[in-house]
Amino acid sequence: MSIMLNVESINWFTIFKPHGVKAREYIETITEFILPGLLKKK
């Protein structure tokens, strides 16, 4: 799912011009939130 979200965000950034947000920063932030949840051991 995180890969799909990152790919989708790349599409979003190519279609729309975000105000004050860079695509790399957005992808890094999303990845930082998603990966720990996926890697969390029970």
C-alpha positions as CSV (number, residue, x, y, z in Angstrom):
1,M,0.0,0.0,0.0
2,S,2.8,2.4,0.8
3,I,4.3,1.9,-2.7
4,M,0.9,2.6,-4.2
5,L,0.5,5.7,-2.2
6,N,3.9,7.0,-3.2
7,V,3.2,6.3,-6.9
8,E,-0.2,8.0,-6.6
9,S,1.4,11.1,-5.0
10,I,3.9,11.3,-7.9
11,N,0.9,11.4,-10.2
12,W,-0.7,14.1,-8.1
13,F,2.4,16.3,-8.2
14,T,2.7,16.0,-12.0
15,I,-0.9,17.1,-12.5
16,F,-1.3,19.8,-9.9
17,K,1.2,22.4,-8.8
18,P,1.3,22.2,-5.0
19,H,1.8,25.4,-3.0
20,G,5.0,25.3,-0.9
21,V,5.3,21.5,-0.9
22,K,7.9,19.6,-2.9
23,A,7.2,16.2,-4.2
24,R,10.3,14.7,-2.6
25,E,9.4,16.2,0.9
26,Y,5.9,14.8,0.5
27,I,7.0,11.3,-0.4
28,E,9.6,11.2,2.4
29,T,7.0,12.4,5.0
30,I,4.4,9.8,3.9
31,T,7.0,7.0,3.8
32,E,8.2,8.0,7.3
33,F,4.6,7.5,8.6
34,I,3.8,4.3,6.7
35,L,6.9,2.2,7.0
36,P,7.1,2.1,10.8
37,G,3.6,0.8,10.8
38,L,4.5,-1.9,8.3
39,L,7.7,-2.9,10.1
40,K,6.2,-2.8,13.6
41,K,6.5,-6.2,15.3
42,K,3.7,-7.5,17.6
